């Protein structure tokens, strides 16, 4: 045990010396959860978890996707789920394919997101494990109806809402809305994001003729009653009401 710990310590120390970049993901419960881009990586990072003393680190997931933003900042595809301790979502990139994983114990074990049984209109879906899972875009935002975002909140533990797709990997140009109330154990489709026309946004959100909804414009999301009520308000630059 001591020999293995020394190997892990030497590995993380060597990795930090030769690393290209480092992001602190979480420092909850006196443990450091960090993303480290090692010398051989270009668009991925490795995730490390420290012991309670913050001295020894262990590799918990490798090759997590990253993207460079217009302002030259880097966004790593890992998300700490608010309201529930130890739960993280991450998009792992292997062999050119991006897949979403979730952990409930700070990275010790990772698993795929289970696909919903039915679509938003109540029809059975053909997506079945182990060849097909749910994959989400993990760019942090308060608005899950913007392309590629996930929304969680401390006051609504276990509730996660985001955009993604069913399949063997994450697809950039196919986005449907999914929600879970049991912290990712089960999911259901609640809508889909309509493709945007070139040169600007589309019209207002309209019904899709079924049990879900098509969102053609950006919406702000409010969680009320600890997640018991979810309200979507269409984003607009024109004030809806001015208080004097």
Helices and strands as residue ranges (DSSP letters): H 2-17, E 21-26, G 28-30, E 33-37, E 44-50, E 57-68, E 74-76, E 78-80, E 88-94, E 97-103, E 111-112, E 133-136, E 150-151, E 160-167, E 176-180, E 188-193, E 206-207, E 213-215, E 219-224, G 225-227, E 229-234
